[in-house]
Amino acid sequence: MKRTTAVRVICIVLALIFVLSLLTVIIPARANAVSQSEINALQAKRDQIRAQQVEQQNQIDGLRNEKAGVLEQKAALDQEANLTQEEINVVQEQIELYADLIVEKKAELEQARAEEAKQSELFRARMREMEEGGKLSFIVVLLESRSISDLLTRIDMISEVMSYDKALEKALMDARAKVEEAEKALEDAKAEQEAKKGELEARKADLLAQVAEAEALVKSLENDIEAYKAAYNETEAAKQALQREIDAKVAQMEAERRAAEEAARKAAEEAARQQAQQQQQQQQQTSQPTQPTTPTYTTGTGSMVWPCPSCHTITSEFGWRIHPIYGTSKYHSGVDIGASYGATVIAADSGTVITAGWVSGYGNCIVISHGNGISTLYGHLSSIAVSSGQSVSRGQTIGYVGSTGNSTGPHLHWEVTVNGERQNPLNYAS
């Protein structure tokens, strides 16, 4: 019995020694292996770049706010200039109307003067005829009168004719005076409108000068914004380069995990084979040797669930889009899911958390490796409920919706990466 126990111990020891020797040969020294600390260091660099981008974005926002104020001022000046021009047009129409009325009044005045002159000439002609022709002279009237009553009648007739002529002449003079007065009033009104038009023209010129100044300021601000955009794009390129490096290291970690699992599997098979040989040699039943410890990696189920159970509204699709902050065409590497602030975010599939913290642009961010080269990213979170290196199961709460990083409102930015290439998440869960 003691001999059997000793043989079993020897077999187990030999198997362990063999497995360890195989692992030493199969798994190289980890001098070149990727560690989580290296990824964290890269993310720290991204945080520095993000700090620069935040400062640049603050400058852009400030300039845009200033530009918006100037544009509002310019719009008000444009509107005031347009209204002033409309007023000028109305005044010009009034001036033209007064000019037409003055022309009419001048014609009326000329006619009144002609009528007055004609009537004056008739009156004078009659008086000359009475004086020179003698037919209606007072002497003739006296001599031809048959009686005192006839004389008085003749004198009354002559007086009536003279009174009529004088009254007609006076009426014509009054009419002419009224026409002259109306003409003067029209001339005065026209002069007043022309003066008002001159004031409006000067006012419009001043407004147009202010509009030109506003346009120059807007142009200057646009140039400043473009300069800061260029600087932002440079840091964005640096951030993308770091992201590619992080992706590469994540892929390397995945490859190392698979290599370790494969090496452990082969070592276990070889140990089992050696143990079986020992058992055959000793013709005894022995227990299986203890399996060596391998790195812990949780793989996915291969089927993803929707990461935000409370909301299925897509506010921004995967692919090229107009960026909501910068207003330019940019590639959107995931989908944006509109949700209320603090809504629960769950793991789309089982896996190992490889990033849980602040990531430039994404704000509070989680990246989960699901094995087989598949990973998912959850960005702009308000808070994180898991830690780096932690294993998570499909449907487990990992964080909560927020608006951190480059975000214009609470939503979840969700990405799916397969072998280093971003894929449309809607092809994996909907």
C-alpha positions in Angstrom: 0.0 0.0 0.0 2.8 2.3 0.9 4.5 1.4 -2.3 1.4 2.3 -4.3 1.1 5.7 -2.6 4.7 6.5 -3.3 4.3 5.6 -7.0 1.3 7.9 -7.2 3.2 10.8 -5.7 6.1 10.3 -8.0 3.8 10.2 -11.0 2.1 13.4 -10.0 5.5 15.2 -9.4 6.8 14.0 -12.8 3.7 15.2 -14.5 3.9 18.6 -12.9 7.6 19.0 -13.8 6.8 18.0 -17.4 3.9 20.5 -17.6 6.0 23.3 -16.2 8.8 22.5 -18.6 6.4 22.6 -21.5 5.0 26.0 -20.4 8.5 27.4 -20.2 9.2 26.3 -23.8 5.7 27.2 -25.2 5.1 30.5 -23.4 8.0 32.9 -23.9 9.3 35.3 -21.2 6.8 38.1 -20.8 9.3 40.8 -21.3 7.5 41.8 -24.5 4.0 40.9 -23.3 1.3 43.6 -23.0 0.1 44.5 -19.5 -2.9 46.6 -18.4 -0.4 49.1 -17.0 0.9 49.8 -20.5 -2.7 50.4 -21.8 -3.4 52.6 -18.8 -0.2 54.6 -19.6 -1.4 55.1 -23.1 -4.8 56.3 -21.8 -3.0 58.7 -19.6 -1.4 60.2 -22.7 -4.8 60.4 -24.2 -6.0 62.3 -21.1 -3.2 64.8 -21.6 -4.3 65.2 -25.3 -7.9 65.5 -24.1 -6.9 68.3 -21.8 -5.4 70.2 -24.7 -8.5 69.5 -26.8 -10.8 70.8 -24.0 -8.8 74.1 -23.9 -9.0 74.4 -27.6 -12.7 73.6 -27.6 -13.2 76.2 -24.9 -11.5 78.7 -27.2 -13.7 77.6 -30.1 -16.8 77.8 -28.0 -15.9 81.3 -26.8 -15.2 82.5 -30.3 -18.4 80.9 -31.5 -20.4 82.7 -28.8 -18.7 85.9 -29.6 -19.4 85.3 -33.3 -23.0 84.5 -32.5 -23.3 87.8 -30.7 -21.8 89.7 -33.6 -24.1 87.8 -36.0 -27.1 88.8 -33.9 -25.9 92.4 -33.9 -25.3 92.3 -37.7 -28.8 90.7 -38.2 -30.3 93.6 -36.2 -28.3 96.1 -38.2 -29.3 94.5 -41.5 -33.0 94.6 -40.4 -32.7 98.2 -39.4 -31.0 99.1 -42.7 -33.8 97.3 -44.6 -36.4 99.2 -42.6 -34.6 102.5 -43.2 -34.5 101.7 -46.9 -38.2 101.0 -46.9 -38.8 104.3 -45.2 -36.6 106.1 -47.8 -38.7 104.4 -50.5 -42.0 105.7 -48.9 -40.6 109.2 -48.5 -39.4 109.1 -52.1 -42.9 108.2 -53.2 -44.3 111.1 -51.1 -41.8 113.5 -52.8 -42.8 112.3 -56.2 -46.5 112.7 -55.3 -45.9 116.2 -54.0 -44.1 117.0 -57.2 -47.0 115.8 -59.3 -49.5 117.8 -57.1 -47.2 120.9 -57.4 -47.3 120.5 -61.2 -51.1 120.3 -61.1 -51.3 123.4 -58.8 -49.0 125.3 -61.1 -51.4 124.5 -64.0 -54.4 125.6 -61.9 -52.5 128.8 -60.9 -51.7 129.6 -64.4 -55.3 129.1 -65.4 -56.5 131.3 -62.4 -54.1 134.0 -63.4 -55.3 133.9 -67.0 -58.9 134.1 -65.9 -58.1 137.0 -63.6 -56.2 138.8 -66.3 -59.0 138.2 -68.8 -61.6 139.5 -66.4 -59.5 142.5 -65.5 -59.1 143.3 -69.2 -62.9 143.0 -69.8 -63.6 145.3 -66.8 -61.0 147.9 -68.0 -62.4 147.7 -71.6 -65.9 148.3 -70.4 -64.8 151.2 -68.4 -62.9 152.7 -71.3 -65.9 152.2 -73.5 -68.0 154.0 -71.0 -65.5 156.8 -70.7 -64.5 157.1 -74.3 -67.4 155.9 -76.3 -69.9 158.0 -74.4 -72.7 155.5 -74.8 -72.9 154.8 -71.2 -71.5 158.1 -69.8 -73.2 159.9 -67.0 -74.1 162.8 -69.3 -75.8 160.5 -71.8 -77.6 158.8 -68.9 -78.8 162.1 -67.6 -79.9 163.5 -71.0 -81.7 160.4 -72.1 -83.5 159.9 -68.8 -87.2 160.6 -69.1 -87.6 161.1 -65.4 -85.9 161.0 -62.1 -87.0 157.4 -61.5 -85.6 156.4 -65.0 -82.3 158.2 -64.1 -82.0 156.4 -60.9 -82.8 153.1 -62.6 -80.1 153.8 -65.2 -77.5 154.7 -62.5 -78.4 151.5 -60.6 -77.9 149.3 -63.7 -74.5 150.8 -64.3 -73.6 150.4 -60.7 -74.7 146.7 -60.8 -72.5 146.0 -63.8 -69.6 147.7 -62.2 -70.2 145.9 -58.9 -70.5 142.5 -60.7 -67.2 143.1 -62.6 -65.4 144.1 -59.4 -66.9 141.1 -57.5 -65.8 138.7 -60.2 -62.3 140.2 -60.3 -62.1 139.9 -56.5 -63.2 136.2 -56.6 -60.6 135.5 -59.3 -57.9 137.2 -57.2 -59.0 135.2 -54.1 -58.9 131.9 -56.1 -55.4 132.8 -57.3 -54.3 133.6 -53.8 -55.6 130.2 -52.6 -53.8 128.4 -55.4 -50.6 130.3 -54.6 -51.0 129.3 -50.9 -51.7 125.7 -51.8 -48.6 125.7 -54.1 -46.4 127.1 -51.4 -47.7 124.5 -48.9 -46.9 121.8 -51.4 -43.5 123.2 -52.0 -42.9 123.4 -48.2 -44.0 119.8 -47.8 -41.8 118.6 -50.6 -38.8 120.4 -49.1 -39.6 118.8 -45.7 -39.7 115.4 -47.3 -36.5 115.9 -49.2 -34.8 117.0 -46.0 -36.2 113.9 -44.2 -34.9 111.7 -47.1 -31.5 113.3 -46.7 -31.5 112.4 -43.0 -32.6 108.8 -43.8 -29.9 108.4 -46.5 -27.3 109.5 -43.9 -28.7 107.1 -41.3 -28.6 104.3 -43.8 -25.0 105.0 -44.7 -24.1 104.9 -41.0 -26.0 101.6 -40.6 -24.2 100.1 -43.7 -20.9 101.2 -42.2 -21.8 99.3 -39.0 -22.8 96.3 -41.0 -19.5 96.3 -42.8 -17.6 96.5 -39.4 -19.7 93.5 -38.1 -18.9 91.6 -41.3 -15.2 92.2 -40.9 -15.4 91.1 -37.2 -17.3 87.9 -38.2 -14.6 87.2 -40.8 -11.9 87.7 -38.2 -13.6 85.4 -35.7 -14.1 82.7 -38.4 -10.4 82.8 -39.2 -9.7 82.4 -35.4 -12.1 79.5 -35.2 -10.5 77.8 -38.2 -7.1 78.2 -36.6 -8.3 76.5 -33.4 -10.1 73.8 -35.4 -6.8 73.0 -37.1 -5.1 72.7 -33.8 -8.0 70.6 -32.5 -7.7 68.3 -35.6 -4.0 67.8 -34.9 -4.7 66.6 -31.4 -7.6 64.6 -32.7 -5.2 62.8 -35.0 -2.8 62.2 -32.1 -5.7 60.8 -30.1 -6.7 58.5 -33.0 -3.1 57.3 -33.3 -3.1 56.4 -29.6 -6.5 54.7 -30.0 -5.0 52.5 -32.8 -2.1 51.7 -30.5 -4.5 50.8 -27.7 -6.5 48.6 -30.1 -3.3 46.9 -31.2 -2.3 46.2 -27.6 -5.8 44.9 -26.8 -5.5 42.6 -29.8 -2.1 41.4 -28.5 -3.5 40.7 -25.1 -6.3 38.7 -26.7 -3.7 36.8 -28.7 -1.6 36.1 -25.6 -4.7 34.9 -23.8 -5.5 32.5 -26.6 -1.9 31.3 -26.7 -1.9 30.8 -23.0 -5.1 28.8 -23.1 -3.8 26.7 -26.0 -0.5 26.1 -24.2 -2.3 25.1 -21.0 -4.6 22.8 -23.0 -1.7 21.1 -24.7 0.3 20.8 -21.5 -2.7 19.3 -19.7 -3.2 16.8 -22.6 0.5 15.9 -22.5 0.4 15.5 -18.7 -2.6 13.3 -18.9 -0.9 11.2 -21.6 2.3 10.9 -19.4 0.1 10.0 -16.4 -1.7 7.4 -18.4 1.6 5.9 -19.4 2.7 5.8 -15.8 -0.6 4.2 -14.9 -0.1 1.5 -17.5 3.4 0.9 -16.3 2.3 0.6 -12.7 -1.0 -1.1 -13.7 -2.7 1.0 -11.2 -5.5 3.7 -11.2 -4.2 7.1 -10.4 -5.9 10.4 -10.1 -5.6 13.2 -12.6 -2.8 15.7 -11.9 -3.7 19.2 -10.8 -4.1 21.5 -13.8 -1.8 24.5 -13.9 -3.1 28.0 -13.3 -3.8 30.0 -16.5 -4.7 33.6 -16.9 -8.4 34.3 -16.2 -10.3 35.5 -19.3 -14.0 35.4 -19.6 -15.3 34.9 -23.2 -18.6 35.9 -24.6 -21.6 33.8 -25.5 -21.5 34.9 -29.1 -24.9 36.7 -28.8 -25.3 40.3 -27.8 -28.2 42.0 -26.0 -29.1 45.7 -26.3 -26.9 47.7 -23.9 -29.5 50.2 -22.8 -32.7 48.3 -21.8 -34.7 51.5 -21.1 -34.3 53.1 -24.5 -34.0 51.9 -28.1 -33.9 55.3 -29.8 -31.0 55.8 -32.2 -30.0 59.5 -32.2 -27.0 59.1 -34.5 -26.3 56.2 -36.9 -23.0 54.4 -37.5 -20.9 55.8 -40.3 -20.3 59.3 -41.7 -22.3 62.2 -40.2 -22.3 65.9 -39.5 -20.7 66.3 -36.1 -23.1 67.9 -33.6 -20.3 70.0 -32.0 -17.9 70.9 -34.8 -20.5 71.1 -37.7 -18.2 69.1 -40.0 -18.5 65.7 -41.7 -16.9 63.1 -39.4 -16.9 59.3 -39.2 -19.0 58.0 -36.4 -17.5 54.7 -35.1 -20.6 53.6 -33.3 -24.2 54.4 -32.6 -25.7 57.0 -30.2 -28.6 55.7 -28.1 -30.7 58.6 -26.6 -31.6 57.9 -23.0 -32.3 59.8 -19.8 -29.4 60.8 -17.5 -28.6 57.9 -15.1 -30.3 55.2 -17.2 -28.8 51.7 -16.7 -26.1 50.4 -19.1 -25.5 46.6 -19.3 -22.8 44.4 -20.8 -23.9 43.4 -24.3 -22.2 40.0 -23.8 -20.0 38.3 -21.2 -16.3 39.2 -21.2 -13.4 40.8 -19.4 -13.2 44.6 -18.7 -10.0 45.9 -20.2 -10.8 49.6 -19.8 -12.9 51.3 -17.1 -12.2 55.0 -16.6 -11.8 58.3 -18.4 -10.9 58.1 -22.1 -10.4 61.2 -24.2 -13.4 62.1 -26.3 -15.5 59.3 -24.8 -15.5 60.7 -21.2 -16.2 57.9 -18.7 -15.8 54.8 -20.8 -15.8 51.0 -20.5 -14.3 48.6 -23.0 -15.1 44.8 -22.7 -13.2 42.0 -24.5 -15.5 39.2 -25.4 -12.8 36.9 -26.9 -12.4 35.8 -30.5 -11.2 39.3 -31.4 -14.6 40.9 -30.4 -14.8 43.9 -28.0 -17.5 46.5 -27.2 -17.2 50.1 -26.0 -19.6 52.2 -23.9 -18.9 55.9 -23.8 -20.1 59.2 -22.2 -21.2 57.4 -19.0 -22.1 59.4 -15.9 -20.5 56.8 -13.6 -18.9 53.3 -13.9 -19.9 50.2 -11.9 -17.1 47.8 -12.9 -13.3 47.9 -12.8 -10.5 47.0 -15.2 -9.7 43.3 -15.2 -13.1 42.3 -13.9 -15.1 39.5 -15.5 -18.7 40.5 -16.4 -21.7 38.4 -17.5 -24.1 39.1 -20.3 -26.7 41.6 -19.1 -24.8 42.7 -16.0 -25.0 46.4 -15.0 -21.7 48.1 -15.8 -22.5 51.8 -15.7 -25.0 54.6 -16.2 -25.9 57.0 -19.0 -24.3 60.5 -18.9 -22.9 63.2 -21.1 -19.2 63.2 -20.3 -16.5 63.8 -22.9 -17.4 65.3 -26.3 -21.2 65.1 -25.9 -24.1 67.5 -26.4 -26.6 65.7 -24.2 -27.1 62.5 -22.2 -26.8 59.4 -24.4 -24.9 56.1 -24.7 -22.2 55.8 -27.4 -21.9 52.1 -28.2 -19.2 50.5 -30.4 -18.5 47.0 -31.6 -15.0 46.1 -32.8 -14.1 42.8 -34.5 -10.4 42.1 -35.1 -9.6 45.7 -34.9 -12.3 47.0 -37.2 -15.3 49.0 -36.1 -18.6 47.3 -37.1 -22.2 48.6 -37.2 -23.5 47.6 -33.7 -27.0 47.2 -35.1 -25.8 44.1 -36.9 -25.2 42.5 -33.5 -28.1 43.7 -31.4 -31.2 45.8 -32.1 
